[in-house]
Amino acid sequence: MAEYDVVVVGAGHNGLAAALVLAKSGLKVLVLESQAAAGGAAKSGELTRPGFIHDYYASNIGLFLGSALYREFGSEFMKAGFAIDVADQAYGSAFPDGRGLPIYTMAEATEESIRSFSERDVATWKSLVQEFQEVSPYLFPLLQLPIPSWAFGRALFRMGRKLGWVRTQELFSTLLKSPRQFVESRFESKEMQALLIPWGYHLDFAPDTAGGATFPFLESMADYVNGMAIAHGGISRLVDSMVSVLNSYGGKLLLNTEVSSVMVNQGRAVGVRTVSGDEIRAKRAVIANVTPRLLFGKLVDANLFPTRFLAKSKQFRYGPGTMMVHLALSAPVPWTAGGLERSLYVHIAPYVDDVAMADRDSQSGLLPKSPLLVVGQQSVWDRTRVPEGSETLWVQVRTVPAKPVGDALQQIVPRGSWDDIKDAYADRVIEKIERYAPGLRSKILARVVFSPTDLERDNPNLVGGDSVSGSHHLDQFYLFRPIPGWSRYRTPIAGLWMVGASTWPGAGLNAASGYLAARELLRTV
Ligand SMILES: Cc1cc2nc3c(=O)[nH]c(=O)nc-3n(C[C@H](O)[C@H](O)[C@H](O)COP(=O)(O)OP(=O)(O)OC[C@H]3O[C@@H](n4cnc5c(N)ncnc54)[C@H](O)[C@@H]3O)c2cc1C
């Protein structure tokens, strides 16, 4: 029987992050991945046509570049072929009156853009930027610390001392607001309010969900200050560089190898069994880059867990689904609004209430009449992704129900399977973009649609097409993620660890859970 110190189940970026830290420290590490490529929700390739490289799912790598893992391994990733493209026009919104609101990293250009909607909002924007610059040096590091921990407590205390206790309390009061309360308390124009709201709904914070203000605040400001980064040549180049550095430390990755169960002996994880029947021993630990629904009760026998833990794990809640529409275009998107042609992301809701409505529809099982669209123009910033003169378009549709029971517009009739309706719904999506970019349809060379079911087929962590592997609402975020009492990557089974988007600090390419779990594990072996 093959034997390793640590076996990692799943080559998502967190599984790879854990493997990297452990292999570097001299442990013998094996990563097993069920799919033909590593990366999980971070994958790219020629999806629609030869020569057109699409990020299948994740694209914005800002969190990754801010991670502790990147600080430690970044130069090695670069040597292994990873490179970055930064858009200095990160995002913007399109509106039905033909106007757009692009945000640039250049202050004057952004202020000019906002001024066309409200002079007062320019001043508000400036003060928000100043607020972000004051608090972000204390807030972002919290996302790379275990919770709860002394280090986290010390970082909070330092924040209180540096910012002042009243200022710190004001900050937390802001972060705990709903996205709508946050934007309405700051901006007067409905366009500026609409500009920030979609960032909350990249997670599952609809406009009226408490605690959702954190994300519109941090992401809108971080992308304005730093620009938005993507991986040159596609996000798989980032993942490939991680694998290459892992190999250089002696770590091994096996693709097309699905783990069917974790072997447990006398209450301790001792290895894994694959679907082809191979058994691989893990002397020190098994790290599962897998969501609770799959780990507790499927990969590991439910009877091995305390009843209370198992009951709590079954309550872990997934958010609504996401759909992806990928297009190969013969020419750039013909936006009506000037200034959007170079925005890396264009959000089309268009307004706050549209996002609220899309959430309500999908939570009730209805295909939304008009979902939030995140329109990604990656090839504008990375010309290696397309043949001369052409473009890719990456459209994230937020949100759709995992199992549609009806259609808010009463046009599409769901019959129990997304496979039958995904093309009809993708037509609705294209029609919506066409209203803001007349003539788009005539430029489409090819299209590939991923329904929520397709997302889950490719990566079982995306339960029901939930792109964030579990709701981030307050009851299952921070120290409650994934289960109250178990936010530090251990499980009730000795030697079995859990990392990934379903654990703190949640979804996104933050590489934090893999990195933190590996560090903690090293302290124990
Ligand atoms: C459409 C979409 C858009 C997104 N956009 C962004 C973005 O722009 N920026 C951003 O920061 N984040 C984005 N995210 C979120 C981000 O991609 C994810 O949160 C992140 O990739 C999750 O990483 P992970 O380490 O949890 O592993 P995952 O990506 O979930 O990967 C886990 C891996 O484990 C494998 N696996 C599971 N079970 C087994 C088994 N039994 N045996 C072997 N292998 C197994 C899976 O095949 C998969 O490869 C997006 C997500 C989606 C879906």
The ligand as an SDF file (V2000), in Angstrom:
LIG
                    3D

 53 58  0  0  0  0  0  0  0  0999 V2000
  -18.4780   30.9350  -11.3650 C   0  0  0  0  0  0  0  0  0  0  0  0
  -17.5220   31.2970  -10.2690 C   0  0  0  0  0  0  0  0  0  0  0  0
  -16.8700   32.5180  -10.3120 C   0  0  0  0  0  0  0  0  0  0  0  0
  -15.9920   32.8540   -9.2890 C   0  0  0  0  0  0  0  0  0  0  0  0
  -15.2900   34.0280   -9.3760 N   0  0  0  0  0  0  0  0  0  0  0  0
  -14.3220   34.2750   -8.4790 C   0  0  0  0  0  0  0  0  0  0  0  0
  -13.4020   35.3330   -8.6930 C   0  0  0  0  0  0  0  0  0  0  0  0
  -13.4300   36.0040   -9.7360 O   0  0  0  0  0  0  0  0  0  0  0  0
  -12.4640   35.5710   -7.7280 N   0  0  0  0  0  0  0  0  0  0  0  0
  -12.3800   34.8130   -6.6060 C   0  0  0  0  0  0  0  0  0  0  0  0
  -11.5160   35.0970   -5.7580 O   0  0  0  0  0  0  0  0  0  0  0  0
  -13.2170   33.7700   -6.4040 N   0  0  0  0  0  0  0  0  0  0  0  0
  -14.1580   33.4680   -7.3220 C   0  0  0  0  0  0  0  0  0  0  0  0
  -14.9560   32.3770   -7.1570 N   0  0  0  0  0  0  0  0  0  0  0  0
  -14.8500   31.5760   -5.9250 C   0  0  0  0  0  0  0  0  0  0  0  0
  -13.6000   30.7190   -5.9370 C   0  0  0  0  0  0  0  0  0  0  0  0
  -13.3340   30.2460   -7.2150 O   0  0  0  0  0  0  0  0  0  0  0  0
  -13.7610   29.5140   -5.0140 C   0  0  0  0  0  0  0  0  0  0  0  0
  -14.2320   29.9510   -3.7540 O   0  0  0  0  0  0  0  0  0  0  0  0
  -12.4430   28.7930   -4.8260 C   0  0  0  0  0  0  0  0  0  0  0  0
  -11.8650   28.4380   -6.0580 O   0  0  0  0  0  0  0  0  0  0  0  0
  -12.6610   27.5550   -3.9740 C   0  0  0  0  0  0  0  0  0  0  0  0
  -11.4250   26.9160   -3.7880 O   0  0  0  0  0  0  0  0  0  0  0  0
  -11.2840   25.6400   -2.8940 P   0  0  0  0  0  0  0  0  0  0  0  0
   -9.8730   25.5480   -2.4730 O   0  0  0  0  0  0  0  0  0  0  0  0
  -12.3300   25.6190   -1.8440 O   0  0  0  0  0  0  0  0  0  0  0  0
  -11.5220   24.3720   -3.8320 O   0  0  0  0  0  0  0  0  0  0  0  0
  -12.4720   24.0500   -5.0560 P   0  0  0  0  0  0  0  0  0  0  0  0
  -12.2630   25.0440   -6.1070 O   0  0  0  0  0  0  0  0  0  0  0  0
  -13.8520   23.7710   -4.6040 O   0  0  0  0  0  0  0  0  0  0  0  0
  -11.8030   22.6960   -5.5500 O   0  0  0  0  0  0  0  0  0  0  0  0
  -11.9380   21.4730   -4.8670 C   0  0  0  0  0  0  0  0  0  0  0  0
  -11.4010   20.3660   -5.7200 C   0  0  0  0  0  0  0  0  0  0  0  0
  -11.6090   19.1360   -5.0370 O   0  0  0  0  0  0  0  0  0  0  0  0
  -11.9480   18.1400   -5.9800 C   0  0  0  0  0  0  0  0  0  0  0  0
  -12.6530   17.0700   -5.2890 N   0  0  0  0  0  0  0  0  0  0  0  0
  -13.8330   17.1470   -4.6120 C   0  0  0  0  0  0  0  0  0  0  0  0
  -14.1630   15.9390   -4.1310 N   0  0  0  0  0  0  0  0  0  0  0  0
  -13.1730   15.0990   -4.4760 C   0  0  0  0  0  0  0  0  0  0  0  0
  -12.9380   13.6990   -4.2580 C   0  0  0  0  0  0  0  0  0  0  0  0
  -13.8150   12.9480   -3.5910 N   0  0  0  0  0  0  0  0  0  0  0  0
  -11.8060   13.1530   -4.7430 N   0  0  0  0  0  0  0  0  0  0  0  0
  -10.8960   13.8980   -5.4150 C   0  0  0  0  0  0  0  0  0  0  0  0
  -11.0830   15.2030   -5.6710 N   0  0  0  0  0  0  0  0  0  0  0  0
  -12.1990   15.8040   -5.2090 C   0  0  0  0  0  0  0  0  0  0  0  0
  -12.8320   18.8960   -6.9670 C   0  0  0  0  0  0  0  0  0  0  0  0
  -12.8860   18.2150   -8.2250 O   0  0  0  0  0  0  0  0  0  0  0  0
  -12.0950   20.2250   -7.0690 C   0  0  0  0  0  0  0  0  0  0  0  0
  -11.1340   20.2110   -8.0840 O   0  0  0  0  0  0  0  0  0  0  0  0
  -15.8030   31.9800   -8.1860 C   0  0  0  0  0  0  0  0  0  0  0  0
  -16.4450   30.7450   -8.1640 C   0  0  0  0  0  0  0  0  0  0  0  0
  -17.2770   30.3830   -9.2170 C   0  0  0  0  0  0  0  0  0  0  0  0
  -17.9080   29.0150   -9.2020 C   0  0  0  0  0  0  0  0  0  0  0  0
  1  2  1  0
  2  3  1  0
  2 52  2  0
  3  4  2  0
  4  5  1  0
  4 50  1  0
  5  6  2  0
  6  7  1  0
  6 13  1  0
  7  8  2  0
  7  9  1  0
  9 10  1  0
 10 11  2  0
 10 12  1  0
 12 13  2  0
 13 14  1  0
 14 15  1  0
 14 50  1  0
 15 16  1  0
 16 17  1  0
 16 18  1  0
 18 19  1  0
 18 20  1  0
 20 21  1  0
 20 22  1  0
 22 23  1  0
 23 24  1  0
 24 25  2  0
 24 26  1  0
 24 27  1  0
 27 28  1  0
 28 29  2  0
 28 30  1  0
 28 31  1  0
 31 32  1  0
 32 33  1  0
 33 34  1  0
 33 48  1  0
 34 35  1  0
 35 36  1  0
 35 46  1  0
 36 37  1  0
 36 45  1  0
 37 38  2  0
 38 39  1  0
 39 40  1  0
 39 45  2  0
 40 41  1  0
 40 42  2  0
 42 43  1  0
 43 44  2  0
 44 45  1  0
 46 47  1  0
 46 48  1  0
 48 49  1  0
 50 51  2  0
 51 52  1  0
 52 53  1  0
M  END
$$$$
